[in-house]
Amino acid sequence: MFSKNYWQRSSSESLLNDVPLSPSHRSSGANPSVHPQVKKVELRELIRAIWVVSKAFFQDEASKRRSISMAVLLLVMMFGFAFINLWFLTTFRDFNNALHDKDKDKFYDLMYRICVVALAIMPVSAARDALKGSLALEWRRYLTNTLMSKYIGDSQAFYRLKLHGCDLDNPDQRIAQDTGEFTGALLHFTTVVMQACIVILTQSGMLMAISPELFLFVVAYCLIMNVVTFVVFGGRLTAVNRSVLAQEASLRFGLVRVRENAEPIAFYQGAAFEKARCGDFFAELMSTLYAKMCLMVTFESFQATMGLFVSVLPYMVVAGKYLSGDLDFGAMSEAAAVLAALERSFNTMVSQMERMSSMGAQAVRIQQIWEVLDHISEVHEGKYSDDGALLERGGEMGARGVSLVELPADSLLRADVALLRLEDITLQPPLGQVALVHDLSFELKSGDSLLVCGPSGIGKSSLLRAIGGLWASGRGSIERCASSQCFFVPQEPYLCLGSLRENATYPGSFTAGGVSSSSSAPSPTDAEIRAALADVNISYLLERFDLDEAVDLDTVLSGGERQRLGFARLLLRPAGLRFAIMDEATSALDEVNENKVYQLLRARVASYISVGHRANLENFHTHRLNLERTALGGCSWRMGRTKAFLSDAAGGAFCASPERDEGARENEVAEAILNRGESGHSSERADAVRSDTWSPL
């Protein structure tokens, strides 16, 4: 019931507390179809992104032991291969000298030893590559599982990213694709660089012994090559690769939208528009790919030219010693081989520039989503307030934003306890300035139901989001029964990939997503599912599909069938369900089916709140909340009993928002009572309302 005192506006009016995401997490709106501006990444930022994304795998308690063990074993094998290569270089020196001296026995002996070692190293090489691949896969498993848990978890980040307009394009690509490519590229790059460092450590002494001048020259040459490569090409190539990733994702997004909205596009005959839009995405992608090609052609031409020069360098330096007899032929060949190995090792960063740029672009994208998801998780855990929902289970109301408190189940056993209570609720759009609703207060007890009415876009669904815990931009407090005792029925029920059974019992597990109590409820039986489908008049689906047959219901069911399936889900919830939230859940139903599902609803839950426009809905609700648009763009509200429940109370009294004129409110009350056509007793009540001497029930 609603008391007059409960509806009084608080005399102390606090400021609107709207805490936005940090600047790095907020923009004017994230839209995968709009390419983000990709700036050039500094080397320090690139290294930080790679470090942030990489360190968690080796620090997390669940994966630390396995990851470090595999990395150490891989490092040992790399050192082993480095020493084998060193043995090959030394042996090849003797091999070339034997060939030059025509020493037949020594030649064949060395050739036999080389073949034996080469055959023995093959399984070891395979084991090393398998270990490297396994480490990359485990690394990807960790990154993808961690990001998926943050993205599709209790914090509902997948929803909040869309709600806040966060500048984070294509999170699905970052989680599913970028993580795999990043881990493979980083591990390959790391092993190549470490192998190069080992080669430098083990072979520099050999080249110094042959020719100190040659060693110093190759060091200076490679240093200049690395500096020029990173300064001239590195940052530009990384930025271009990030643009390519974002634009490819946008092109896929456009094509997916055409597939998912094929019917309305066909009805609108919008193929030309969609083709032009996807063509624009592809044209921009091709332009960026050509820019990348020009960079790569310039870079590779520069690299090839310098490579040709350095290939003849050892012979130019040591030819004098060989011609004077101070150096044998094998030593000269060894010097050429060692210099080539050192040049490749010193220039590893140069040769890996393309892979590094792609890896850096992926690291930045993964770091961005990692930090945003961590931010959302911290908000959800109540570490600080934000525009996201602040949920406190049985605790004190938060100091900022709309606070949602879930009441313990045992406190709701009495019939006089409110299942839902709103107190001084003001809702602020996350990206807007004008509040949607000001100082709204009411409560629903067992047996109460509320119909929310008003023009489209005024904030009806936003009010339901706040009650459901998906909106906290604004101020005030909400108390309601626990999530396990609530169920939401939207206007367009979500249809999952799977069978009719999985869709009827979605989300499937009665211990997940706030649809069950702490004790796991048994899954519905076949008979219960069939009965629920029959109750909402869609039992004929069982004739078309087996319960466990995989079917794409998204392309099969009409809007009305979807809504009735949504009600079937409600009927199949565990017995502890007490409260339902309906967002135009019968808009696609005829009146017969609408009456049917609301009769089932009243028998199934103790209280519910609905958004709707049809007059027929008033027959199934005890109270009505009208939202009316104001000149400033927000809305005022007016609340009272519905006509169907006024026969014993002669209309009751309306409760109104502070924006409404008090005199106009009293006239509306009096007019509502007089229009009932009741006796003179009712007229007396109307006069009493005008004189402000009559109190509503």
RABELUR-V744056 format. One record per run of one state. SS is the DSSP state (helix for helix, strand for strand, loop for the rest). FROM is the first residue (numbers start at 1). TO is the last residue. Records with the same first field share a line. If there is no record, write none. Layout:
SS=FROM-TO, FROM-TO
This chain:
loop=1-4, 8-22, 26-42, 60-63, 101-103, 152-156, 165-170, 211-211, 261-261, 269-270, 312-312, 324-328, 347-347, 352-352, 381-389, 394-400, 408-408, 413-417, 429-434, 446-448, 455-459, 469-473, 482-482, 490-497, 505-525, 536-540, 545-549, 552-552, 556-558, 572-578, 584-590, 605-606, 612-614, 621-622, 630-634, 642-642, 646-654, 657-661, 675-679, 691-697
helix=5-7, 23-25, 43-59, 64-100, 104-151, 157-164, 171-210, 212-260, 262-268, 271-311, 313-323, 329-346, 348-351, 353-380, 409-412, 460-468, 483-485, 500-504, 526-535, 541-544, 553-555, 559-571, 591-604, 615-620, 643-645, 662-674, 680-690
strand=390-393, 401-407, 418-428, 435-445, 449-454, 474-481, 486-489, 498-499, 550-551, 579-583, 607-611, 623-629, 635-641, 655-656
